[in-house]
Amino acid sequence: MYIFDSDSLIHAYRDDFPPEGEHSDFWKWLDNIGNHDGIIIPEKVFEELNKKTDGLSKFLTKYPNLKTEPTVNCLPILPTVLSTYGELSDVDLERLERKADPYVISHAMMLNATVVSCEVSEPYKIGINKKIPDICDVLDISFESYPHFLWRMRGVYPE
């Protein structure tokens, strides 16, 4: 099972596989992976995508195997994830809770899933600037970069 971060979906939609482009079949392929291996898009990711005006969140609803996971389901795990960011002020906490990152990680922890993101490790970052791969590493949550996910799945689910 895979939990997708916003940046992977944005990158695919805007740059690699625009719906009107020559690789528009990508989205059917991704939906097929969702049917077999489970692709989860947390509700918080949809909230981030809805802030954009490019239509990605509406576009994703066309693909029934890209499942949405309600935020409320990960709330029991969220404090554990938030604690890995270190000491946070109330302002930091408020800013972090508006981002999808801790929810993506919480869903992955709860579902024993792999996080897929374009973020790269930056272990010297502190506080709310910590990156998803580094938080996953601390919590022993499986992480896979978006390009590696595509490369590996291409071999498992050819077109």
C-alpha positions as CSV (number, residue, x, y, z in Angstrom):
1,M,0.0,0.0,0.0
2,Y,1.2,3.5,-0.9
3,I,0.4,6.9,0.6
4,F,1.0,9.7,-1.9
5,D,2.2,13.2,-0.9
6,S,0.9,16.2,-2.7
7,D,4.2,17.0,-4.5
8,S,4.2,13.6,-6.3
9,L,0.8,14.1,-7.7
10,I,1.5,17.8,-8.6
11,H,4.7,16.8,-10.3
12,A,3.0,14.0,-12.3
13,Y,0.1,16.3,-13.3
14,R,1.9,19.4,-14.2
15,D,5.3,18.1,-15.5
16,D,5.5,14.5,-16.3
17,F,2.1,13.3,-17.3
18,P,-0.3,16.1,-18.0
19,P,-3.8,14.8,-18.8
20,E,-3.8,16.3,-22.3
21,G,-0.3,15.2,-23.1
22,E,1.1,12.2,-25.0
23,H,1.4,10.2,-21.8
24,S,-2.2,10.7,-20.6
25,D,-2.5,6.9,-20.1
26,F,-0.3,7.3,-17.1
27,W,-3.4,8.0,-14.9
28,K,-5.2,4.8,-16.0
29,W,-2.0,2.9,-15.2
30,L,-1.7,4.6,-11.8
31,D,-5.4,3.8,-11.1
32,N,-4.6,0.1,-12.0
33,I,-1.8,0.1,-9.5
34,G,-4.3,1.5,-6.9
35,N,-6.6,-1.4,-7.7
36,H,-3.9,-4.0,-7.1
37,D,-1.5,-2.5,-4.5
38,G,-3.6,0.2,-3.0
39,I,-2.8,3.9,-3.5
40,I,-4.1,6.2,-0.8
41,I,-4.4,10.0,-1.0
42,P,-5.0,11.5,2.4
43,E,-7.8,14.0,2.8
44,K,-5.2,16.6,3.9
45,V,-3.5,16.1,0.5
46,F,-6.7,16.8,-1.2
47,E,-7.1,20.0,0.9
48,E,-3.6,21.1,-0.3
49,L,-4.5,20.3,-3.9
50,N,-7.8,22.2,-3.6
51,K,-5.9,25.4,-2.8
52,K,-4.4,25.2,-6.3
53,T,-6.3,26.3,-9.4
54,D,-5.1,23.7,-11.8
55,G,-7.9,21.2,-11.4
56,L,-5.8,18.3,-10.1
57,S,-8.0,17.4,-7.1
58,K,-11.1,17.3,-9.3
59,F,-9.2,15.3,-12.0
60,L,-8.2,12.7,-9.4
61,T,-11.8,11.9,-8.5
62,K,-12.1,10.3,-12.0
63,Y,-10.0,7.4,-10.8
64,P,-11.8,5.2,-8.3
65,N,-8.9,3.1,-7.2
66,L,-7.0,6.1,-5.9
67,K,-8.6,6.0,-2.5
68,T,-9.1,8.9,-0.1
69,E,-8.3,8.4,3.5
70,P,-10.2,10.6,6.0
71,T,-8.0,12.7,8.3
72,V,-9.9,11.6,11.4
73,N,-8.5,8.0,10.9
74,C,-4.9,9.1,11.5
75,L,-5.5,11.4,14.5
76,P,-4.5,8.8,17.1
77,I,-1.1,8.5,15.5
78,L,-0.5,12.2,14.7
79,P,1.0,13.2,18.1
80,T,3.7,10.5,17.7
81,V,4.6,11.9,14.2
82,L,4.5,15.5,15.4
83,S,6.9,14.7,18.3
84,T,9.6,13.7,15.8
85,Y,9.8,17.3,14.6
86,G,11.2,18.3,17.9
87,E,10.2,21.0,20.2
88,L,7.6,23.2,18.5
89,S,6.0,26.5,19.5
90,D,2.2,26.9,19.2
91,V,2.8,28.9,16.0
92,D,5.0,26.1,14.6
93,L,2.4,23.5,15.5
94,E,-0.3,25.5,13.8
95,R,1.7,25.9,10.6
96,L,2.7,22.2,10.6
97,E,-0.9,21.0,11.1
98,R,-2.0,23.0,8.0
99,K,0.5,21.0,5.9
100,A,-0.3,17.5,4.6
101,D,3.1,16.1,5.6
102,P,2.5,14.9,9.1
103,Y,-0.9,13.4,8.1
104,V,0.7,11.6,5.1
105,I,3.2,10.1,7.5
106,S,0.5,9.3,10.2
107,H,-1.6,7.4,7.6
108,A,1.4,5.4,6.5
109,M,2.3,4.6,10.1
110,M,-1.3,3.6,10.8
111,L,-1.7,1.5,7.7
112,N,1.9,0.1,7.5
113,A,2.2,1.7,4.1
114,T,5.0,3.2,2.1
115,V,5.1,7.0,1.7
116,V,5.7,8.2,-1.9
117,S,7.0,11.8,-2.2
118,C,9.3,13.9,-4.3
119,E,11.0,15.2,-1.1
120,V,14.6,14.4,-0.5
121,S,16.4,13.8,2.7
122,E,17.9,16.8,4.4
123,P,18.9,15.5,7.8
124,Y,20.3,18.8,8.9
125,K,16.9,20.5,8.8
126,I,15.2,21.1,12.2
127,G,11.7,21.7,13.5
128,I,8.9,22.2,11.0
129,N,11.5,22.3,8.2
130,K,12.2,18.5,8.5
131,K,11.6,16.5,5.4
132,I,9.3,13.6,5.0
133,P,12.1,11.0,4.3
134,D,13.8,12.0,7.5
135,I,10.7,11.8,9.6
136,C,9.9,8.4,8.0
137,D,13.4,7.2,8.8
138,V,13.1,8.2,12.5
139,L,9.8,6.4,12.8
140,D,10.9,3.4,10.7
141,I,8.2,4.0,8.1
142,S,8.9,2.9,4.5
143,F,9.6,5.7,2.1
144,E,10.0,5.7,-1.6
145,S,10.9,8.6,-3.9
146,Y,8.4,9.3,-6.6
147,P,10.9,8.5,-9.4
148,H,11.9,5.2,-7.8
149,F,8.2,4.3,-7.3
150,L,7.6,4.9,-11.0
151,W,10.7,2.9,-12.1
152,R,9.8,-0.1,-9.9
153,M,6.1,-0.1,-10.7
154,R,6.9,0.1,-14.4
155,G,8.4,-3.4,-14.2
156,V,5.6,-4.8,-12.1
157,Y,2.7,-3.3,-14.1
158,P,3.7,-2.7,-17.7
159,E,1.3,-0.8,-19.8
